[in-house]
Every structure is written in structure tokens, then in C-alpha cells.
Amino acid sequence: MGKTIVIIGAGPGVGFAVAQRFGKEGYNVALLARSEEKLNDLVKQLEAQEISVASFYADVLDRNSLKDALFAVKKHFGSIDVIEFSPTPSMETMRTPRNIDVENAAFHLDFQLLSAITVVQAVLPDMLSKKEGSLLFTTASSAQKPTSMTASFGIAAGALLNYIRVLNNDLSAENIFAGIVSIGGLVYNTGEPDQELLKHFPQGTPAISSREVAETHWKMHSEKKENEIILGKTFSF
């Protein structure tokens, strides 16, 4: 049945581009997200490109939902060989340092770190058995250098980054790769970036194609050399 990539937090940007890139290489694609309408649209687009694809409902904040979806993927496609984890919290959840409270910090840690651990623990036994697999993650460059504007996100992203670091160190001897792509800039999905939208970001903010992000993930997975790559730059604001 071929190899399968699971994209968690699938959307029309990075998730879709990763699906296209791996689908081009013959991978089955499993899309996980909360919005059935969004998933159905992505499935139609990928099927039109003759990519083997299926969608599954999952809420990263619901452990059982996430584990059930991954079990359903394995039942449908036969295996899970690669995961790409890129759920993104809404801007309304972002807090500056002085406004972070316990509930907000817990939300972001739950959304990014604990859900990632749930995914890894669900797929890792089979990867260890086969001694093969890739665990890919997408975050923002605030994982390396948190900013005041999105401090609550950056704290959790930093925790995720350190989890991936120790995970890769632990699993590399088993031929299992864990890597993370951090984006420092505005991601665009069309042929050219939206210049009007860029005006709302700090001057000098890079525009990064979702296809470039996907290509970076493919290179990371296929070469298994660099496990931390920043696209764009880190910011101080």
C-alpha cells in the first residue's frame, strides 16, 4: 500500500504544501484537523492531482480524539511512516509576558507540546519495531527567540523545540529521525506574497512560500542530516 504521511493540523498553507510534496513522491496522505469542510476541500484538490489521500477528524486538545484518528489512519493505509505536526493556535490566544496567566500558559503547552507527545507516543512503537520513521514538526522562529507580542506561544514553542532535540538524540540510533522547521516570516501560498498583508508586519519581515517549507521538510526527511532549520529570521519586538 506504500508509505504514509500523516499531517496534523492540516490546512491550505504548509499542511497542503507538505501533502503535495510527499504525495508527489508516492506517499499516501492522511489529513487530520477539526474542520470537516476544510478537510473535504483539501482532499478534493489532492485527489485532482492523483494523490492517494484521506481525511480524519482530530482535535489536538482531545487526547482520545487524536489517538483514535491515528489508529484510523493506520487501519486505512496500513502504516504510519512520517508525521508532520503543525497545528497553529489563534492570535486571540497570544499574550504578552506580563499578561500570561496559568490558564493561558497551560493552553499553549497543551496545544503544542503535550499534543505532540501524544502523537509521538501513538506512532513510535511501530517505528521502533521497523527501525524506520520520521517525526517532523513546524513552528515559528519564536521557538528559538521568543518575542513579547507572542510570548505565550514562544514559551511553549521553545519547550517543543527542546523535546524534538532530545527526541532526535534518543532515536537516531534506531534510524528514526525527529526534525523541526521554524518559520521566521509571513508564509504565503500563492505565486507571490501579499504585499498589502506584509505592511502589517515589522519592516523587513521575510515572505516564505509554503512550498519552500514543504521542500525543506522533504529534504530533512530524505537526507536525515539537519534536524533544525530556520526559514527566514528571528525577530526582536
Helices and strands as residue ranges (DSSP letters): E 4-8, H 14-24, E 28-33, H 36-48, E 53-57, H 63-77, E 82-85, G 91-93, G 97-99, H 102-108, I 109-114, H 115-130, E 133-140, G 141-143, H 151-171, G 172-174, E 176-184, E 186-188, H 195-198, E 207-209, H 210-223, E 228-232
